Amino acid sequence: MSITKAKKTELIKEFKVSDADNGGSAASQVAVLTERIRNLTEHMKNNHKDEHSKRGLLLMVNRRKKLLAYIKRRNSDDYEALIKKLGLRK
């Protein structure tokens, strides 16, 4: 259900914007949140009555939505590339 440390490190490495980025950039955060959301969505398919996990899922989706809006405001080209790479909308 949860994301492993190795998977998180791999995502940060793939989506980092500079060499000094250790997962703090918005793109890295969106990538990690997307993986966590996908894992929790699978959990929710089998455990549809799990209200606590549902709340956590909604919080993660909203956090990702805010980060994506921030990226879109800053640079729309980076935004388009990110959502295409992650397989989100459009």
ChimeraX attribute file (.defattr): number of C-alpha atoms within 10 A of each C-alpha:
attribute: neighborCount
match mode: 1-to-1
recipient: residues
	/A:1	11
	/A:2	10
	/A:3	15
	/A:4	10
	/A:5	9
	/A:6	9
	/A:7	12
	/A:8	19
	/A:9	14
	/A:10	12
	/A:11	19
	/A:12	22
	/A:13	16
	/A:14	12
	/A:15	21
	/A:16	19
	/A:17	16
	/A:18	9
	/A:19	7
	/A:20	9
	/A:21	13
	/A:22	13
	/A:23	20
	/A:24	12
	/A:25	17
	/A:26	18
	/A:27	24
	/A:28	23
	/A:29	20
	/A:30	27
	/A:31	23
	/A:32	21
	/A:33	19
	/A:34	18
	/A:35	17
	/A:36	19
	/A:37	22
	/A:38	14
	/A:39	15
	/A:40	19
	/A:41	17
	/A:42	11
	/A:43	16
	/A:44	16
	/A:45	10
	/A:46	9
	/A:47	12
	/A:48	11
	/A:49	10
	/A:50	12
	/A:51	11
	/A:52	8
	/A:53	16
	/A:54	17
	/A:55	11
	/A:56	13
	/A:57	20
	/A:58	12
	/A:59	13
	/A:60	18
	/A:61	17
	/A:62	12
	/A:63	15
	/A:64	21
	/A:65	13
	/A:66	14
	/A:67	17
	/A:68	21
	/A:69	13
	/A:70	14
	/A:71	20
	/A:72	15
	/A:73	10
	/A:74	11
	/A:75	10
	/A:76	14
	/A:77	10
	/A:78	13
	/A:79	18
	/A:80	16
	/A:81	11
	/A:82	20
	/A:83	16
	/A:84	12
	/A:85	11
	/A:86	13
	/A:87	10
	/A:88	10
	/A:89	7
	/A:90	6
